[in-house]
C-alpha cells in the first residue's frame, strides 16, 4: 500500500484539493520528513539525507472536504487501526476535542476513539527502534490554559507552540492536565 487511507471514505484516495480540505496534516508530516541538505529550502527533523535513512510517512486522512462525517469517531478509529496494522510507529495528530474533560470523562465519552488510540500505542510497528508506539497530539488551537483531549490524555504526548518570547503562541492550548 503506497497511498494510505482516506478514513472518511474508507478508500486509498487521499484528497487535499476538495472544497473544505486543508492539507494541514500533510504539511505537518512533510515538515518532519523533509530531506536534509538537498538545497530545496526545508529540512525535517527526521528527513535524513535522501539515501533511505529518513522516516517514511503514511497518510491517514480523517477530514474530507465538507462531508458530514468528516473527523468523526469512526474515521479516527479506522485511521489509527490502519496505521497500527500497517506497522507505523508514531501517530502524529493535529486535531482534538475542545472542552473541559478529565481522563475519566474522556474515557466515558470517547471510548471507541480511546480504544483505537490504545490499540495503536500497544502495537509495535518497529520493535528494533521502539517498545510500543507513540501517540502525539497538538495541544489544541483554542488558546486555552487547558489542552484539548485527547492531547491531554495521560497516555498521549501533547505538543504546544511557543511564540518568539517563549510564551504560548496566540493559537495554542497550553497548561497541565
Steps between C-alpha positions, in 0.01 A plus 500: 500500500663825392212741547375467857132537583227756467325376814191712435433329167679175601707500180860560396398823322673768709368848419633845575338710231127454556297792637551498875823298496798678652800273452605594855609152605697457181680828572589392855625155392697651213670740738619207712604279207658755263840378373797694640787665312343476155496874426121520475451718807323284759670254734304261718601378843473141374548543125840341466735554209283365221680164504223305670605604851207731574152424625226369277158660532152358449190711434201415717239760409213561747372829354355502148355822364147575610399140574265495798691210658840664450707470817250272671597226745458225237759675278742531791456132587557393137810718464669399828426131444625517140823671610564239771427212264731647233792519748513873580695592816382859553147632467526878456169683540403861455137485614316475829180529695490839673319499828547457870583129526690288747655162426185339645247712309701458179500125558122504555413722203749381237551131582526381136749774412704424810496125427642566151774727640589236760504234227750709308711577809519134599604385152868483418556620147879474525618303804865572415438871556219530755327289763143584401391803303469872571175697471565873461241779485502875454390654829211677326425825320266684736766700695375338817688431822385139475611274215224339295438126516636258398827699520449546874430131553772357723607236245558752217781744437375858467687764302432872546642789298702793630539856379834675445499616865453140627141557611214290358431589136174688446324193360630213712345336802738456791516399864503182702211255510 
